[in-house]
Amino acid sequence: MTVALQATTPATFEIKSANLPLVALLLKSTDLVALARELEARFGDIPDFFDQDALMVDLSPLPEAAGDIDFAALISLLGSYQLVPLTAKGGSPAQMAAALQAGLLPVPDAHLVPPRPTASAPPAPAPAAAPAPAAPLGAMVIDKPLRSGQQVYARGRDLVVLAMVNAGAEVIADGHIHVYAPLRGKAMAGARGNTEARIFSLALEAELLSIAGVYRTSEHPLPPGMAGKPTQVRLVPGDEGDKLVMNVMAA
């Protein structure tokens, strides 16, 4: 026998499931002074890189012998870069208890978004009932030379520069960076962790190259015969850590 019971729907609210996009900070050290120094070096001259982005603190990269963490100081430090720490995962019981006391919710089941599949790997079919994804943003195109002190950031997309990037200028993109002219300033691709991002330049003479946070400065000279040549820069994982690999492109 089937019985239907009358239900009452609240007039003032509904409760639904929701997904919240998070930025993840993979913490590798409890030394907040060193963390502050490296954050300043990475984001100090990009004040609008984050825009009140919700953040998860992932403690799993910490060594087992890692000590206590001053979560109040950590939250304050991240907040100065317009990040909003909400959750934590992967720490020891003592660390997670301290995180909870500081207001970070434990999310043990949270996982990092894997890198986007390369062209050789076909994407997994989408569920039939899933809505069509929004069209990706087109590349940002800059057609004027960038002078020292100028900075361009292509948030959520590729960056195409059709003129010279002078020394002291910065080009930043969450995707690829294409410079169809000499690249003499700083170029940071995959700024939000996209390890598949690449940098292309018709004449590579950069002060700094970075992909997904792995960087190389002009203190380490380019390989012989590469300076000023059409070059592709990509990130390659290895047993000793990720490294930037450069290849001269055919003219």
C-alpha positions as CSV (number, residue, x, y, z in Angstrom):
1,M,0.0,0.0,0.0
2,T,1.3,3.5,-0.9
3,V,0.6,6.4,1.4
4,A,1.1,10.0,0.4
5,L,1.6,12.4,3.3
6,Q,1.0,16.1,2.9
7,A,4.2,18.2,3.3
8,T,4.7,21.7,4.3
9,T,7.3,23.9,2.5
10,P,8.8,26.7,4.5
11,A,7.8,30.1,3.0
12,T,11.0,31.8,4.2
13,F,13.9,29.5,3.2
14,E,15.0,26.4,1.3
15,I,18.1,24.2,1.9
16,K,20.0,22.9,-1.1
17,S,23.3,21.3,-1.8
18,A,25.9,23.6,-3.2
19,N,29.5,23.5,-4.4
20,L,32.0,26.2,-3.4
21,P,35.1,26.8,-5.5
22,L,38.1,27.1,-3.3
23,V,41.7,28.0,-3.7
24,A,44.0,25.5,-1.9
25,L,47.1,26.5,0.0
26,L,49.4,23.5,0.3
27,L,51.4,24.4,3.4
28,K,54.9,22.9,3.5
29,S,56.3,24.6,6.5
30,T,55.1,26.0,9.8
31,D,57.5,28.8,9.6
32,L,55.1,31.7,9.0
33,V,58.0,34.3,8.7
34,A,59.4,32.3,5.7
35,L,55.8,32.0,4.3
36,A,55.3,35.7,4.6
37,R,58.6,36.4,2.8
38,E,57.7,34.1,-0.1
39,L,54.2,35.4,-0.4
40,E,55.5,38.9,-0.6
41,A,58.0,37.8,-3.3
42,R,55.3,36.0,-5.2
43,F,52.3,38.3,-4.8
44,G,53.6,41.5,-3.3
45,D,53.4,43.5,-6.5
46,I,50.1,42.0,-7.6
47,P,47.7,43.4,-5.0
48,D,44.6,42.3,-6.9
49,F,45.6,38.8,-7.7
50,F,43.1,37.4,-5.3
51,D,39.7,38.9,-4.8
52,Q,38.2,37.6,-1.5
53,D,38.7,34.1,-2.8
54,A,37.6,31.3,-0.4
55,L,40.6,29.2,0.7
56,M,41.3,25.7,2.0
57,V,44.5,25.2,4.0
58,D,45.9,21.8,3.1
59,L,48.3,20.6,5.8
60,S,49.1,17.2,4.3
61,P,52.4,18.3,2.8
62,L,53.8,19.1,6.2
63,P,56.4,16.7,7.6
64,E,55.1,14.4,10.4
65,A,57.4,16.1,12.9
66,A,55.9,19.5,12.1
67,G,55.0,21.4,15.3
68,D,52.2,23.7,16.2
69,I,50.8,26.3,13.8
70,D,49.7,29.8,14.8
71,F,46.4,29.6,12.8
72,A,45.3,33.1,13.9
73,A,48.6,34.6,12.5
74,L,48.2,32.4,9.3
75,I,44.6,33.6,8.7
76,S,45.7,37.2,9.2
77,L,48.6,36.8,6.8
78,L,46.4,35.2,4.1
79,G,43.8,37.8,4.7
80,S,46.3,40.6,3.8
81,Y,46.4,39.1,0.3
82,Q,42.5,39.1,0.0
83,L,42.2,35.4,0.7
84,V,39.5,34.1,3.0
85,P,40.5,30.9,4.8
86,L,37.4,28.8,5.5
87,T,38.5,25.2,5.8
88,A,41.5,22.9,6.7
89,K,42.4,19.3,6.0
90,G,45.3,16.8,6.3
91,G,46.8,17.9,9.6
92,S,47.5,15.9,12.7
93,P,44.7,15.7,15.3
94,A,46.4,18.5,17.3
95,Q,46.7,20.7,14.3
96,M,43.1,20.1,13.2
97,A,41.9,20.9,16.7
98,A,43.8,24.1,16.6
99,A,42.5,24.9,13.1
100,L,38.9,24.3,14.3
101,Q,39.5,26.5,17.3
102,A,40.7,29.3,15.0
103,G,37.4,29.0,13.0
104,L,38.6,26.7,10.1
105,L,36.1,23.9,9.4
106,P,37.6,20.4,8.9
107,V,36.9,19.0,5.4
108,P,38.7,15.6,5.3
109,D,36.9,14.5,2.1
110,A,38.0,17.6,0.1
111,H,40.3,17.0,-2.8
112,L,42.3,19.1,-5.2
113,V,41.2,19.6,-8.8
114,P,43.4,17.5,-11.1
115,P,45.2,19.1,-14.0
116,R,43.2,19.5,-17.1
117,P,43.7,16.6,-19.6
118,T,46.1,17.2,-22.4
119,A,45.1,17.1,-26.0
120,S,46.1,13.4,-26.3
121,A,43.7,12.3,-23.5
122,P,40.1,12.5,-24.5
123,P,37.9,14.2,-21.8
124,A,35.5,12.0,-19.9
125,P,31.9,12.2,-21.2
126,A,29.7,14.5,-19.2
127,P,26.6,13.1,-17.5
128,A,23.6,13.4,-19.7
129,A,21.7,15.5,-17.2
130,A,24.6,18.0,-16.6
131,P,24.1,21.5,-17.9
132,A,26.3,22.7,-20.8
133,P,29.4,24.4,-19.4
134,A,29.8,28.1,-19.8
135,A,32.0,29.1,-22.8
136,P,35.6,29.9,-21.7
137,L,36.8,33.4,-21.8
138,G,38.7,34.3,-24.9
139,A,42.4,35.3,-24.6
140,M,43.3,38.8,-23.5
141,V,45.1,40.6,-26.3
142,I,47.6,43.4,-25.7
143,D,48.8,45.2,-28.9
144,K,51.0,47.9,-27.3
145,P,54.5,47.7,-25.8
146,L,54.6,47.3,-22.1
147,R,57.0,49.6,-20.3
148,S,58.9,49.1,-17.1
149,G,56.4,49.1,-14.1
150,Q,53.4,48.1,-16.2
151,Q,51.6,44.9,-15.3
152,V,48.9,42.9,-17.2
153,Y,47.0,40.0,-15.6
154,A,44.7,37.7,-17.7
155,R,42.5,36.3,-15.0
156,G,41.0,32.9,-15.9
157,R,42.3,32.9,-19.5
158,D,45.3,33.1,-21.8
159,L,47.3,36.3,-22.6
160,V,48.5,37.3,-26.0
161,V,51.0,40.2,-26.3
162,L,51.7,41.5,-29.8
163,A,54.4,44.0,-28.8
164,M,57.6,44.1,-26.7
165,V,57.5,43.3,-23.0
166,N,60.3,45.6,-21.7
167,A,62.5,44.9,-18.7
168,G,60.6,45.8,-15.5
169,A,57.1,45.0,-17.0
170,E,55.1,41.9,-15.9
171,V,52.7,39.7,-17.9
172,I,50.6,37.2,-15.8
173,A,48.0,34.7,-16.9
174,D,46.0,31.9,-15.4
175,G,46.5,30.1,-18.8
176,H,49.2,30.3,-21.5
177,I,51.3,33.4,-22.3
178,H,52.1,34.2,-25.9
179,V,54.5,37.1,-26.7
180,Y,54.9,37.7,-30.4
181,A,57.9,40.0,-29.7
182,P,60.9,40.2,-27.4
183,L,60.1,39.2,-23.8
184,R,62.5,41.1,-21.6
185,G,60.4,41.5,-18.4
186,K,58.6,38.9,-16.2
187,A,56.2,36.3,-17.4
188,M,54.1,34.1,-15.0
189,A,51.8,31.6,-16.7
190,G,49.5,29.1,-14.9
191,A,49.4,31.7,-12.1
192,R,46.6,29.8,-10.2
193,G,48.3,26.4,-10.4
194,N,47.7,25.3,-14.0
195,T,50.7,23.1,-14.6
196,E,49.7,22.6,-18.2
197,A,50.2,26.3,-19.0
198,R,53.1,27.3,-21.2
199,I,55.0,30.5,-22.2
200,F,55.9,31.3,-25.8
201,S,58.0,34.1,-27.0
202,L,59.6,35.1,-30.4
203,A,62.7,36.4,-28.6
204,L,63.2,35.1,-25.0
205,E,65.3,37.5,-22.8
206,A,63.1,37.4,-19.7
207,E,64.0,38.6,-16.2
208,L,61.8,35.9,-14.7
209,L,59.8,33.0,-16.0
210,S,57.3,31.1,-13.9
211,I,54.7,28.4,-14.5
212,A,52.4,27.3,-11.6
213,G,54.8,28.9,-9.1
214,V,57.9,27.2,-10.3
215,Y,60.2,30.0,-11.4
216,R,63.6,30.8,-12.9
217,T,65.2,34.3,-12.7
218,S,67.8,36.0,-14.8
219,E,70.3,35.2,-12.0
220,H,70.5,31.8,-13.8
221,P,71.4,32.6,-17.4
222,L,69.5,31.0,-20.3
223,P,71.1,27.9,-21.9
224,P,73.7,28.7,-24.6
225,G,72.2,29.7,-27.9
226,M,68.7,30.3,-26.5
227,A,68.7,34.0,-25.6
228,G,66.8,36.0,-28.1
229,K,65.5,32.9,-29.9
230,P,61.8,31.8,-30.4
231,T,61.3,29.7,-27.3
232,Q,58.6,27.6,-25.6
233,V,58.7,27.1,-21.8
234,R,56.8,24.3,-20.1
235,L,56.7,22.6,-16.7
236,V,57.9,19.0,-16.5
237,P,57.5,16.9,-13.3
238,G,60.5,14.9,-12.1
239,D,61.7,12.8,-9.2
240,E,63.5,15.8,-7.7
241,G,60.6,18.2,-8.2
242,D,59.1,20.1,-11.1
243,K,61.4,22.0,-13.4
244,L,61.0,24.5,-16.3
245,V,62.1,23.1,-19.6
246,M,62.8,25.4,-22.6
247,N,62.8,24.5,-26.2
248,V,63.9,26.6,-29.2
249,M,61.1,26.6,-31.7
250,A,61.6,26.4,-35.4
251,A,61.4,29.7,-37.2
